[in-house]
Amino acid sequence: MENQKITIETEINAPIEKVWEYWTNPEHITKWNTSSSEWHSPRAENDVRVGGKFNIRMEAKDGSSGFDFSGTYEEVKENEFISYSMDDGRKVEVKFEKSEEGVNILETFDAEGENSIEMQKQGWQSILDNFKKYVEEDK
């Protein structure tokens, strides 16, 4: 189970440049990076380049729990592809592909051993769905 990969995806009706900007700019990350309305990301740091690091704080709005989601970029191709290692060693790849509707995002990540595959998939997909909604509603 250690190296099982999970893939999620969404289609966003927006230009690739906007999708990339909203995915990588900390000012936008804090507005969409949450899996439910009970959580938020009060701060984000993001140095999008090979060897650059990111750190996004995720917290329950009631203050009951929180954690830092952080890691290091291994590959970055603007408007196309990002790969990174999380601080726990798991790998993530994000592909941005132009489509008829706008942009298809395909995100693949190594599963962790604590939560079920379905729970992990649902959590990450919720964040991706939130991203889609944020980008499409921000005119």
Buried (B, 14 or more C-beta within 10 A) or exposed (E): EEEEEBEBEBEBEBBBEBBBBBBBBBEBBBBBBBBEEEBBBEEBBBEBEEEBBBBBBBBEEEEEEBEBBBBBBBEBEEBBBBBBBBEEEBBBBBBBBEEEEBBBBBBBBBBBEEEEEEEBBEBBBBBBBBBBEBBBEEE
